Amino acid sequence: SWKIFAREPLLRGAVGLMETPSSRKSRPVRDTLRRVKMKENRRQGELHGPTTVYVQVLGAGSRDNGASLYVFSEYNRYLFNCGEGTQRLMQEHKIKIARLDNIFLTRMSWETVGGLSGMILTLKDTGVPQCVLSGPPQLILFICILSAAVRPYTEPQYKDETMTVSQVPLFCECHLIFTLFPTMNNYFFSLSTEAKGKITRDSSLVVAYVCKLHSKKGNFLALKAKEMGLPVGTAAIGPIIEALKAGKTVTYDGKEIRPEELCTPADPGPVFIVVDCPSEDFIQPLCTNHILQRYQTGGSEDSAALVVHMTPESVLDTDPYKSWMERFPSSTEHLVMNEQTFTPHNTRSHKLQTQLNLIHPEIFPPLKLYKTKEPRASLHIPNVRAECLMKFQLRPKLEWQRLVQFNDRQRVTDELLNDSFIVVLIYLKYTSEKFPEIVFLGTGSSLPMKIRNVSGTLVNISSSQSLLLDCGEGTFGQMCRHYGDDVDEILSRLSTIFVSHLHADHHTVRDKITCSQVVVLNSLGKAFSPVYLIAPAQIMTWLNQYHDHCQQILSQINMIPSKFLCDGAEIPKVKTKSFIQALLKKNDLHVSCNLSVCVWWREFDSSLGLLSGKNATLLIHEATLEDRMEEEACEKRHSTTSQAIGIGMKMNAEFIVLNHFSQRYAKIPLFSDDFNSKVGISFDHMRIRFGDFPMLPQLIRPLKALFAEEIEEMEERRERREMKKTAEPPSNGESGMSRRPEETNRVTKRKQDDLNQEAAIKRLKTDGQPIRVKVRSAQPIRRQAGEKLNQWAMILKCIWVEVCSVRLEKVRLKQLEINLSFK
């Protein structure tokens, strides 16, 4: 027998449904963003078209990253569809979320709204005053719990500084689409008339978008104007330029000057169209829509420059859809976004996993790509298949730009060898069984980032049963990247989902998993069985909201409030009691709960919690913050590494795996002195079995070697933080000299080093003299002396580096940064 115990403290009292950990602490009101003030000033004057506009692919439409499109101009930023994982892609590829003005949604499904809740919370956290959502009218009711502004398709055209956007509704003939399983259809017919009246979801509606850029006046040719004798460079030239750009003829010194003589032709503004055709039911309304037909005529200013097809391959391959595509002029570009894309999106995650795989190939297996078995459609017109970060430039000229970069295994291996990273690791052989198996799908907190996704842990109990501990945004995408083509088999065996608490980084993707499981079971020919959901009872508010206004979900789960799994809890409903008995029998589990949270508990030293997890085989414990940050950990109801290890020792757990790290520790957390042979740290896509426990502590040394630079930087930040605390005047009236002796000695030594460094710099009077610079921080400094040209050296702490024939331009001693320019 074995016991897995996962632990994470929970907030006291009621918790908001979509609250993030960062939102618990009250923040001061932010000043209005500078860009918002600039936008208000622009609106007061005449609108001039932007000079740079491009359409960029975020999610190419693959199974792990749904289709999402980003539109950039120097005035505005737009997002078309916000599926699961969109926020993580924007974070990784440095696309600023805080600049978003509008989010356009084509329909109400998880593929388009899966990442919307996390995106809105992040926008509020960054101080964005408003981001307007456009799309189906159900958005108004669906998004009410997030308090976001909505612009339904029934409103007139939207116009801003960049373009005019028209929403084109497309209605299919089938207004009630039944599910694949009769038991789920019976759920709908069993509802009362009042309950049916609350349901507004409508799968017969999708919204297409027609976007036309504002016209841009031609550029004034200053050099040619000077040759013609115009007063270029004086105040008199201003009215002349304004009149010529407005298309008027100007008379100067008795000579008529026409606009075409001194101005380039005006740009009327290209048009691009975004079309989502999820099934063949929408082909007929798409082909007969008179608004879209206007942009299929060649030779006019309104002919589309780009059409984006968020369309499955089965629909693309139909004759009516092919015929509709062929009606566009030959100058129109076609971008196809669906599962027929085989390029990775999260390149940093792939690179890191390749590095970790060199340390231990079993614990850190290589990531995989899901490849659909559906054949590619044979289209008769030229088209471009979407890739992550691919761009189509709308201004200043129409052209494609591919920015896809991916580090394959051989390239990453060569980089490590060039960096002199050599690890010799002796693999220990165990005769452990394959199951149970724990796969960490997300090991970060708060919000998904490029290295660590938010909470999600898959436990494969046997070859036929699996359960999920938390399922934050991106968990399904992580499963696709971990298992590749085998992800359907994993989904089919998933029987139970545990949700610890109602922060958005712990539960928002369970809807995608349950909906995908229905399709998978049908394709595999297996019988459908609802997933058991163990979570706080308040989660039903969100589930009802999603079920009523987005997609049918309640018939796919058996809800068990976590408080009923506590010892001695009274179960009022017979149905809930039967669910619990079936859950324990199906998974062959003994589940223990404390303080209304399944498997997790609230207080650090709860005697009941320690008793529940006594002698656990494995304790998965959150270690959000590093040591010496106990105050912040207590304020956020989280733990430091030493506190997490201490709980495991009191529990007498056989092994402890630390999890749920703050995103400030992107690649690796800081290690405490309490680490021992019973403690390991988790990474995304790490896979362990019970026989691997003795190996995990041995991985600490090679991990420290791999991430030496990151550890050094984190230690410096900690040192600066401590110095700042010691420099602050004591609040209790004690003398500022009440520091510990070692801290005082360290500060005194540092001040003396800075004085010595300053004196050495003052002695530099002439160029060309060799200098010696003592640096305290580990920074890459380019050495340019003799044969060392173009080589990089890592300057470690407190070592001397000689740099010859350089001129010192600027020294900033406070930040201990030295900027050198080389002759």
C-alpha positions in Angstrom: 0.0 0.0 0.0 1.1 3.6 -0.6 -0.1 7.0 0.4 0.4 10.3 -1.5 -0.3 13.4 0.5 -0.4 16.8 -1.2 -0.5 20.0 0.9 -1.2 23.6 0.3 -2.4 26.2 2.9 -5.7 27.9 2.2 -7.0 31.3 3.0 -9.2 31.8 5.9 -12.9 32.5 5.2 -14.6 32.9 1.9 -12.4 33.0 -1.2 -13.5 34.7 -4.5 -14.1 32.3 -7.3 -11.6 33.7 -9.7 -9.2 35.3 -7.2 -5.5 35.0 -7.8 -3.0 34.8 -5.0 -1.6 38.2 -5.9 -5.0 39.8 -5.5 -5.3 39.0 -1.8 -3.1 41.9 -0.8 -4.5 45.3 -1.2 -2.6 47.4 -3.7 -2.3 51.1 -4.0 -4.3 52.7 -6.8 -2.0 53.0 -9.9 -1.6 56.2 -11.8 -3.1 56.3 -15.2 -0.8 54.6 -17.7 1.2 57.0 -19.9 0.0 55.3 -23.0 -3.6 55.8 -21.9 -3.0 59.5 -21.6 -1.4 59.7 -25.0 -4.4 57.8 -26.5 -6.8 60.3 -25.0 -4.8 63.2 -26.6 -4.9 61.5 -30.0 -8.6 61.1 -29.9 -9.0 64.9 -29.5 -7.4 65.5 -32.9 -7.9 64.0 -36.4 -7.4 60.3 -36.9 -4.4 59.4 -39.0 -3.7 55.8 -40.0 -0.8 54.1 -38.2 2.4 53.5 -40.1 3.1 50.0 -38.8 0.5 47.3 -38.6 0.9 43.5 -38.6 -1.1 40.4 -37.8 0.8 37.8 -35.8 0.0 34.2 -34.9 0.1 33.3 -31.2 -1.6 29.9 -31.1 -1.4 28.2 -34.5 -4.5 26.1 -33.8 -2.7 22.9 -32.6 -4.3 20.8 -29.9 -2.2 22.2 -27.1 -2.5 25.8 -28.3 -5.8 26.8 -29.9 -6.0 29.4 -32.6 -5.4 32.9 -31.4 -4.3 36.0 -33.4 -2.5 39.2 -32.2 -2.8 42.4 -34.1 -0.2 45.2 -33.5 -0.2 48.9 -34.4 1.7 51.7 -32.7 -1.7 52.9 -31.4 -3.6 49.8 -30.4 -3.2 46.1 -29.7 -5.9 43.5 -30.4 -6.4 39.8 -29.6 -8.7 37.5 -31.6 -9.7 34.5 -29.4 -8.2 33.8 -26.0 -7.9 30.0 -25.7 -6.1 28.1 -23.0 -2.3 28.9 -22.9 -2.6 32.3 -24.7 -1.3 34.2 -21.7 1.7 32.0 -21.3 2.6 32.4 -25.0 2.4 36.2 -24.7 4.6 36.1 -21.6 7.2 33.8 -23.2 7.5 35.8 -26.5 7.5 39.2 -24.7 4.2 40.4 -26.1 2.9 42.9 -23.6 -0.4 41.9 -22.1 -0.9 45.4 -20.6 -1.2 47.0 -24.0 -4.3 45.0 -25.0 -7.3 47.2 -25.9 -9.7 44.8 -27.3 -10.3 41.0 -27.3 -12.5 39.7 -30.1 -14.1 36.2 -29.6 -15.6 34.2 -32.5 -17.8 31.9 -30.5 -18.4 30.6 -27.0 -16.4 27.5 -26.5 -13.3 26.5 -24.5 -11.1 26.8 -27.6 -11.9 30.5 -27.7 -12.5 31.5 -24.0 -10.3 29.0 -22.1 -7.7 31.6 -21.2 -10.0 34.5 -20.8 -10.5 34.5 -17.0 -6.7 34.4 -16.4 -6.2 37.1 -19.0 -8.7 39.5 -17.5 -7.2 39.0 -14.0 -3.7 39.8 -15.3 -5.0 42.9 -17.1 -6.5 44.1 -13.9 -3.3 43.4 -12.0 -1.2 45.4 -14.4 -3.5 48.5 -14.1 -5.2 48.4 -17.5 -8.3 50.7 -17.1 -10.4 48.8 -19.6 -10.2 46.0 -22.1 -13.4 45.5 -24.1 -14.6 42.1 -25.2 -16.5 41.7 -28.5 -18.4 38.6 -29.7 -21.6 36.6 -29.0 -24.1 38.2 -26.6 -23.7 35.4 -24.1 -20.4 37.1 -23.1 -22.4 39.6 -21.1 -23.7 36.9 -18.7 -20.7 34.6 -18.9 -18.2 37.3 -18.0 -20.3 39.1 -15.3 -18.4 37.4 -12.5 -15.2 39.0 -13.9 -16.7 42.5 -14.3 -15.4 43.1 -17.8 -16.9 45.4 -20.5 -18.6 43.6 -23.4 -19.5 44.8 -26.9 -22.0 42.3 -28.4 -22.2 41.8 -32.2 -25.5 43.7 -32.3 -23.7 47.0 -31.7 -22.6 49.2 -34.6 -19.1 49.1 -36.0 -16.2 49.7 -33.6 -13.7 52.4 -34.6 -10.5 53.5 -33.0 -7.2 55.1 -33.9 -6.1 52.1 -36.0 -9.0 50.5 -37.8 -12.8 49.9 -38.1 -14.0 46.5 -37.0 -17.3 45.0 -38.2 -18.9 42.0 -36.5 -20.6 39.6 -38.9 -22.9 37.1 -37.2 -23.3 33.7 -38.8 -26.2 31.4 -37.8 -26.4 27.8 -38.7 -29.7 26.0 -39.2 -29.3 23.6 -36.3 -30.2 25.5 -33.1 -30.0 22.6 -30.8 -27.0 20.3 -31.1 -27.2 17.1 -29.1 -24.2 15.5 -27.5 -22.7 12.2 -28.4 -24.1 10.2 -25.4 -27.8 9.8 -24.7 -27.4 10.1 -20.9 -26.1 13.6 -21.4 -29.0 14.6 -23.6 -31.4 13.2 -20.9 -29.8 15.7 -18.5 -31.1 18.6 -20.6 -34.7 17.3 -20.9 -34.8 16.5 -17.1 -34.3 20.2 -16.3 -37.2 22.3 -15.0 -38.7 25.1 -17.2 -37.1 27.7 -14.9 -33.6 26.1 -15.2 -34.0 25.8 -19.0 -34.9 29.5 -19.1 -31.6 30.5 -17.6 -29.6 28.7 -20.3 -28.5 31.1 -23.0 -25.7 29.1 -24.6 -26.1 29.0 -28.4 -23.8 26.8 -30.4 -25.5 27.9 -33.6 -23.8 31.3 -33.6 -20.3 32.3 -34.6 -19.0 35.8 -35.3 -16.7 36.7 -38.2 -14.7 40.0 -38.1 -14.0 42.4 -41.0 -11.2 44.8 -40.1 -10.3 47.8 -42.3 -7.3 50.0 -41.5 -7.8 53.7 -41.7 -6.4 55.4 -44.7 -2.9 57.0 -44.4 -1.9 60.1 -46.2 1.2 60.0 -48.5 4.6 61.0 -47.3 6.0 64.5 -48.2 9.2 64.4 -50.3 11.2 67.1 -48.6 14.3 66.8 -50.8 12.4 67.2 -54.0 10.5 70.2 -52.4 13.8 71.8 -51.6 14.9 71.4 -55.2 11.7 73.1 -56.3 12.5 76.1 -54.1 9.9 75.6 -51.4 10.8 77.0 -47.9 11.7 73.6 -46.4 12.9 74.0 -42.8 10.9 77.1 -42.1 7.5 77.7 -40.5 6.0 78.6 -43.9 6.3 75.0 -45.1 3.8 73.7 -42.6 0.5 74.9 -44.3 1.9 73.8 -47.7 2.6 70.2 -46.5 -0.9 70.0 -44.9 -2.6 71.2 -48.0 -0.6 68.8 -50.3 -1.3 65.8 -48.1 -5.0 66.7 -48.1 -5.0 66.4 -51.9 -5.1 70.1 -52.7 -3.1 72.0 -55.3 -0.9 74.7 -53.9 0.4 77.9 -55.6 3.8 79.1 -54.5 5.7 82.0 -56.2 3.2 81.9 -59.0 3.8 78.2 -59.7 1.1 75.6 -59.2 2.2 72.5 -57.3 0.1 69.4 -57.5 -0.1 66.8 -54.6 1.3 63.9 -56.7 4.4 65.9 -57.4 5.6 66.1 -53.8 3.7 63.4 -52.0 3.7 59.6 -52.3 0.3 58.0 -53.1 -2.1 57.6 -50.1 -2.7 54.2 -48.6 -6.5 53.6 -48.6 -6.1 51.0 -45.9 -6.0 47.2 -46.4 -8.7 44.8 -45.2 -8.3 41.5 -43.3 -11.0 39.1 -42.4 -11.1 36.6 -39.5 -13.4 33.6 -40.1 -14.2 30.7 -37.7 -16.1 27.9 -39.3 -16.2 25.1 -36.6 -18.4 22.7 -38.6 -20.0 22.1 -42.0 -23.3 23.5 -40.6 -21.8 27.0 -41.0 -20.6 26.7 -44.6 -23.9 27.7 -46.1 -24.4 30.9 -44.0 -20.8 31.8 -44.6 -21.0 31.4 -48.4 -24.2 33.4 -48.7 -23.3 36.3 -46.4 -23.6 39.5 -48.4 -21.3 41.5 -46.1 -18.4 39.1 -46.8 -19.2 38.9 -50.5 -18.3 42.5 -50.8 -14.7 41.8 -50.1 -14.4 39.0 -52.6 -14.5 41.3 -55.6 -11.1 41.8 -57.2 -9.7 45.2 -58.1 -11.6 47.3 -55.6 -10.2 49.1 -52.6 -12.2 46.8 -50.3 -10.9 43.5 -51.6 -9.4 41.5 -48.7 -5.6 41.5 -48.4 -5.7 38.6 -45.9 -8.3 36.0 -44.8 -7.6 34.0 -41.6 -9.4 30.6 -41.6 -9.8 29.2 -38.1 -11.4 26.1 -39.7 -10.9 22.4 -39.1 -9.4 20.4 -41.9 -12.6 18.4 -42.5 -14.4 21.6 -43.3 -11.6 23.0 -45.4 -11.8 19.8 -47.6 -15.4 20.3 -48.5 -16.2 21.6 -52.0 -18.5 24.5 -50.9 -15.8 25.9 -48.7 -13.1 25.5 -51.4 -15.4 27.3 -53.8 -15.9 30.2 -51.3 -12.1 30.6 -50.9 -11.6 30.7 -54.6 -14.0 33.6 -55.0 -11.4 35.9 -53.5 -9.0 37.6 -55.9 -5.6 36.1 -56.5 -3.9 39.0 -54.5 -5.7 37.8 -51.3 -3.5 35.8 -48.9 -5.0 32.9 -47.0 -3.8 31.9 -43.5 -5.0 28.5 -42.2 -5.1 27.9 -38.4 -6.0 24.4 -37.2 -4.5 21.1 -35.9 -2.4 20.6 -39.0 0.5 22.4 -37.5 3.6 20.6 -36.1 5.8 23.3 -34.8 6.2 23.8 -31.0 4.9 26.9 -29.4 6.6 26.9 -26.0 10.2 26.8 -27.2 11.8 27.7 -23.8 10.0 24.8 -22.2 11.3 22.5 -24.9 14.8 23.8 -24.4 14.8 23.4 -20.7 13.4 19.9 -20.9 16.1 18.9 -23.3 18.7 20.2 -20.8 17.1 18.3 -17.9 16.9 15.2 -20.1 20.7 15.1 -20.4 20.8 14.8 -16.6 18.3 12.0 -16.3 16.3 10.8 -19.3 13.8 8.8 -17.3 12.8 11.4 -14.8 12.9 14.2 -17.4 11.5 12.6 -20.6 11.7 14.6 -23.8 8.6 16.5 -24.8 6.5 15.4 -27.7 4.3 16.9 -30.4 0.7 15.9 -31.0 0.2 15.1 -34.6 -3.3 14.7 -35.9 -4.2 11.7 -38.0 -6.6 13.7 -40.1 -5.3 14.1 -43.7 -4.5 17.5 -45.0 -7.1 19.1 -47.3 -6.2 19.5 -51.0 -6.8 23.2 -51.6 -6.7 24.7 -55.1 -5.4 28.1 -54.1 -2.1 29.2 -52.5 -2.4 29.2 -48.7 -0.1 29.5 -45.7 -0.2 27.1 -42.7 0.1 29.0 -39.4 3.2 28.8 -37.2 3.7 30.4 -33.8 5.0 34.0 -34.2 4.5 34.1 -37.9 3.6 37.6 -39.1 1.8 39.2 -42.0 2.7 42.8 -42.4 -0.2 45.1 -43.4 1.9 48.3 -43.3 4.2 49.7 -44.5 3.9 46.9 -47.2 2.1 43.6 -47.5 4.5 40.7 -46.9 5.0 37.5 -44.8 7.6 37.3 -42.0 8.5 34.0 -40.3 10.1 34.4 -37.0 10.0 30.7 -35.9 13.1 29.6 -33.9 13.4 26.3 -32.2 16.3 24.7 -30.4 16.5 21.1 -31.3 18.2 18.5 -29.0 21.6 18.6 -30.8 21.8 22.3 -30.7 21.0 22.5 -27.0 23.6 19.7 -26.3 26.2 21.6 -28.2 25.5 24.8 -26.3 25.9 23.0 -23.0 29.3 21.5 -24.1 30.5 24.9 -25.2 29.6 26.3 -21.8 31.8 23.6 -20.2 28.8 22.0 -18.5 29.8 18.4 -17.8 27.8 16.2 -15.5 28.7 12.6 -14.6 25.8 10.9 -13.0 25.6 7.3 -11.9 22.1 5.9 -12.6 20.8 3.7 -9.8 18.8 0.7 -10.8 15.6 -0.2 -9.0 13.1 -3.0 -9.4 10.2 -0.7 -8.7 6.9 -1.2 -10.5 5.7 1.2 -13.1 2.7 2.3 -11.1 1.9 4.5 -9.3 3.5 7.2 -11.4 3.4 11.0 -10.6 3.7 13.5 -13.5 4.1 17.1 -12.6 2.3 19.2 -15.3 2.6 22.5 -13.5 4.9 23.5 -10.7 4.5 27.3 -10.6 2.1 29.6 -8.8 0.0 32.7 -9.6 0.0 32.8 -13.4 1.5 30.6 -16.2 5.0 31.7 -17.3 7.4 30.5 -20.0 9.2 28.0 -17.8 6.7 26.9 -15.2 3.0 26.4 -15.7 0.5 26.8 -12.8 -0.6 23.9 -10.6 -1.4 20.5 -12.0 -0.2 17.0 -11.0 -1.2 13.8 -12.7 -1.2 10.6 -10.7 -1.4 7.4 -12.8 -2.6 4.9 -10.3 -2.6 2.0 -12.7 -2.7 1.3 -16.4 -6.5 2.0 -16.4 -7.0 4.7 -13.7 -5.6 8.2 -13.2 -6.5 11.2 -11.1 -5.5 14.9 -11.3 -4.5 17.1 -8.4 -5.4 20.6 -9.4 -5.8 21.7 -13.0 -4.7 25.3 -13.6 -4.8 27.0 -16.9 -2.6 25.2 -19.5 -2.8 21.8 -17.8 -4.4 20.2 -20.9 -1.7 21.7 -23.1 1.0 20.3 -20.8 -0.6 16.8 -21.1 -0.5 17.1 -24.9 3.2 18.1 -24.8 4.1 15.4 -22.4 2.3 12.5 -24.0 2.0 13.6 -27.6 -0.2 11.2 -29.6 -0.9 9.1 -26.5 -2.8 11.9 -24.8 -6.2 10.4 -25.8 -5.4 7.3 -23.9 -4.5 9.3 -20.8 -7.7 11.3 -21.0 -9.8 8.1 -21.3 -8.4 6.7 -18.0 -8.8 10.0 -16.0 -11.5 9.3 -13.4 -11.1 12.0 -10.7 -10.1 15.7 -10.4 -9.2 17.2 -7.0 -9.3 21.0 -6.7 -7.6 22.3 -3.6 -9.1 25.8 -3.6 -10.7 28.3 -5.9 -7.8 30.4 -7.0 -7.7 30.7 -10.8 -4.3 29.0 -11.0 -5.7 25.8 -9.6 -8.9 25.0 -11.3 -9.7 26.9 -14.5 -9.0 24.1 -17.1 -11.1 21.3 -15.7 -13.9 22.2 -18.2 -11.5 21.6 -21.2 -10.5 18.2 -19.8 -14.0 17.0 -19.2 -15.2 18.2 -22.6 -12.2 16.6 -24.4 -12.8 13.4 -22.6 -16.3 13.1 -24.1 -14.9 13.3 -27.6 -12.0 11.0 -26.8 -14.2 8.2 -25.3 -16.5 8.4 -28.3 -13.6 8.1 -30.8 -12.1 5.2 -28.9 -15.4 3.4 -28.6 -15.5 3.4 -24.8 -18.4 3.9 -22.6 -18.8 7.4 -21.1 -18.6 7.8 -17.3 -18.7 11.2 -15.6 -15.6 12.5 -14.0 -15.6 12.8 -10.2 -14.9 16.4 -9.1 -13.8 16.9 -5.5 -13.7 20.6 -4.8 -15.1 23.3 -2.5 -18.8 23.7 -3.0 -18.5 27.3 -4.1 -17.0 26.1 -7.4 -20.6 25.3 -8.6 -21.1 29.1 -9.1 -18.5 29.1 -11.9 -19.6 25.7 -13.3 -23.2 26.9 -13.6 -22.1 30.1 -15.3 -20.1 28.2 -17.8 -22.8 25.6 -18.4 -25.6 28.2 -18.9 -23.8 30.5 -21.2 -20.9 28.6 -22.9 -20.9 24.8 -23.1 -22.7 21.9 -21.5 -20.6 20.7 -18.6 -22.7 19.6 -15.6 -23.7 16.3 -17.1 -20.0 15.4 -17.5 -19.1 15.6 -13.8 -20.2 14.0 -10.5 -19.6 16.8 -7.9 -18.5 15.9 -4.4 -18.0 18.9 -2.0 -14.6 18.4 -0.4 -16.0 19.0 3.1 -17.9 15.8 3.0 -14.6 13.8 2.8 -13.6 15.0 6.3 -13.7 12.5 9.1 -17.1 12.6 10.9 -18.7 14.8 8.3 -22.5 14.5 7.9 -23.5 13.9 4.3 -27.1 15.2 3.8 -27.7 13.8 0.3 -27.9 10.1 -0.6 -26.6 10.9 -4.1 -23.5 12.5 -2.7 -22.9 9.5 -0.4 -23.2 7.2 -3.4 -20.7 9.3 -5.3 -18.2 9.0 -2.5 -18.5 5.3 -2.2 -18.2 4.9 -6.0 -15.1 7.2 -6.0 -13.3 5.2 -3.4 -14.1 1.9 -4.9 -13.2 3.0 -8.5 -9.8 4.4 -7.6 -9.1 2.0 -4.7 -8.2 5.0 -2.5 -8.5 6.2 1.0 -8.9 10.0 0.8 -8.4 12.2 3.9 -9.5 15.8 4.1 -9.1 18.5 6.7 -10.9 21.9 7.1 -13.1 21.5 4.0 -10.2 21.1 1.6 -9.6 17.8 -0.1 -6.1 16.4 0.5 -4.8 19.9 1.4 -5.2 21.7 4.7 -4.9 25.3 6.0 -2.7 25.8 9.0 1.0 25.1 9.1 1.0 23.1 12.4 -2.5 21.6 12.3 -2.3 18.5 14.5 -5.3 17.1 12.6 -3.5 17.6 9.3 -0.3 16.0 10.5 -2.3 13.1 11.8 -4.1 12.7 8.5 -0.8 12.5 6.6 1.1 10.5 9.2 3.7 8.2 7.7 2.8 9.2 4.1 4.8 7.5 1.4 5.0 10.8 -0.5 4.3 14.4 0.6 3.9 16.9 -2.2 4.2 20.2 -0.4 4.0 23.8 -1.7 7.2 25.8 -1.1 6.2 29.1 -2.7 9.0 31.2 -1.2 12.6 30.9 -0.1 13.9 31.0 3.4 14.2 34.4 5.1 10.8 35.4 3.6 8.7 34.0 6.4 6.7 37.2 6.8 5.7 37.4 3.2 4.9 33.7 3.2 2.6 34.1 6.3 0.9 37.1 4.7 0.1 35.1 1.5 -0.8 31.9 3.4 2.1 30.0 1.8 5.3 28.2 3.0 9.0 28.6 2.7 11.2 25.7 1.8 12.3 25.1 5.4 8.7 25.2 6.6 7.6 22.7 4.0 10.4 20.3 4.9 9.6 20.7 8.6 6.0 19.7 8.0 7.2 16.6 6.2 9.6 15.7 9.0 6.8 16.0 11.6 4.6 13.9 9.4 7.3 11.3 9.1 6.8 11.2 5.4 9.0 8.8 3.5 9.8 11.4 0.9 9.0 15.1 0.3 8.7 16.8 -3.1 8.6 20.6 -3.1 6.1 22.2 -5.5 4.2 25.4 -6.4 7.2 27.7 -6.6 6.9 31.5 -7.0 7.5 32.5 -10.6 10.5 34.5 -9.4 12.2 31.2 -9.2 11.6 30.4 -12.9 14.2 27.7 -13.5 15.2 26.6 -10.0 14.4 27.6 -6.4 16.9 28.6 -3.8 18.0 25.7 -1.6 17.9 25.8 2.1 20.2 24.1 4.6 17.3 21.8 5.5 17.6 19.8 2.2 18.5 16.2 2.9 18.2 12.7 1.4 14.4 12.8 1.8 13.8 16.0 -0.2 13.5 16.7 -3.9 12.3 19.6 -6.1 9.8 19.4 -8.9 9.9 20.6 -12.5 7.3 20.8 -15.2 7.1 17.4 -17.0 9.1 15.6 -14.3 8.0 12.0 -14.0 8.7 9.9 -10.9 7.9 6.6 -9.4 8.4 5.5 -5.8 11.6 3.7 -6.7 13.1 7.0 -7.9 13.0 8.6 -4.5 16.7 7.9 -3.7 17.7 9.4 -7.0 16.0 12.8 -6.6 18.4 14.2 -3.9 21.4 13.2 -6.1 20.0 15.4 -8.9 20.5 18.5 -6.8 24.2 18.8 -7.6 24.0 18.6 -11.4 20.9 21.0 -11.2 23.0 23.5 -9.3 25.7 23.2 -12.0 23.2 23.7 -14.8 21.6 26.7 -13.2 24.7 28.2 -11.5 24.1 31.6 -13.1 20.5 31.8 -12.0 21.3 30.7 -8.5 24.0 33.4 -8.3 21.6 36.1 -9.4 18.9 35.0 -6.9 21.5 35.0 -4.1 22.5 38.5 -5.0 18.9 39.7 -5.0 18.5 38.1 -1.5 21.7 39.9 -0.3 20.5 43.2 -1.6 17.1 42.7 0.0 18.7 41.9 3.4 21.0 45.0 3.1 18.0 47.1 2.4 16.3 45.8 5.5 19.3 46.4 7.7 19.6 49.9 6.3 16.1 50.8 7.3 15.7 52.6 10.7 14.3 50.2 13.4 10.6 50.8 14.1 10.8 49.8 17.8 13.2 52.5 18.8 16.3 50.3 19.0 19.6 51.4 17.7 20.4 50.7 14.1 23.7 49.0 15.3 21.8 46.1 16.6 22.7 44.0 13.6 24.1 40.6 13.8 28.0 40.6 13.9 28.3 38.7 10.6 25.9 41.2 8.8 27.9 44.2 10.2 31.2 42.7 9.0 29.8 42.0 5.6 28.5 45.5 5.1 31.8 47.0 6.4 33.8 44.9 4.0 31.6 45.8 1.1 32.0 49.5 1.8 35.8 49.1 2.1 35.8 47.3 -1.3 33.9 50.1 -2.9 36.3 52.7 -1.5 39.2 50.8 -2.9 37.6 50.4 -6.3 36.8 54.2 -6.4 40.4 55.0 -5.5 41.7 52.7 -8.3 39.5 54.4 -10.8 40.7 57.9 -9.9 44.3 56.8 -10.8 43.3 56.1 -14.4 44.5 59.2 -16.2 45.4 58.0 -19.7 44.0 55.6 -22.2 45.8 52.4 -23.1 47.0 51.6 -19.6 46.1 48.2 -18.2 43.5 48.4 -15.5 42.2 45.9 -12.9 38.6 46.0 -12.0 37.1 44.2 -9.1 33.5 43.1 -9.6 31.2 41.6 -7.1 28.3 40.4 -9.3 28.3 37.6 -11.8 27.8 39.3 -15.1 28.9 38.3 -18.6 31.7 40.8 -19.6 33.1 40.7 -23.1 36.9 40.4 -23.2 38.7 42.0 -26.1 42.4 41.4 -25.6 44.5 39.8 -28.2 43.3 36.3 -29.3 40.4 36.5 -26.8 38.4 38.5 -29.3 34.6 37.8 -29.3 34.8 35.3 -26.4 32.6 35.6 -23.4 33.9 35.0 -19.8 31.7 34.6 -16.7 33.2 36.7 -13.9 32.6 34.9 -10.7 32.3 36.6 -7.3 35.3 38.5 -6.0 37.9 37.6 -8.7 40.2 39.8 -10.6 39.9 40.4 -14.3 42.4 42.2 -16.5 41.1 44.2 -19.4 43.7 45.8 -21.7 43.5 49.0 -23.7 40.0 50.1 -22.8 38.4 53.4 -22.1 36.2 53.5 -19.0 33.1 55.6 -19.8 30.8 55.2 -16.9 30.9 53.5 -13.5 27.9 53.1 -11.4 29.1 51.9 -8.0 25.8 51.7 -6.3 24.5 49.0 -8.6 28.0 47.5 -8.9 27.6 47.6 -12.7 30.5 48.6 -15.0 29.8 49.7 -18.6 32.8 49.4 -20.8 33.1 50.5 -24.4 36.0 49.0 -26.4 38.1 50.7 -29.0 
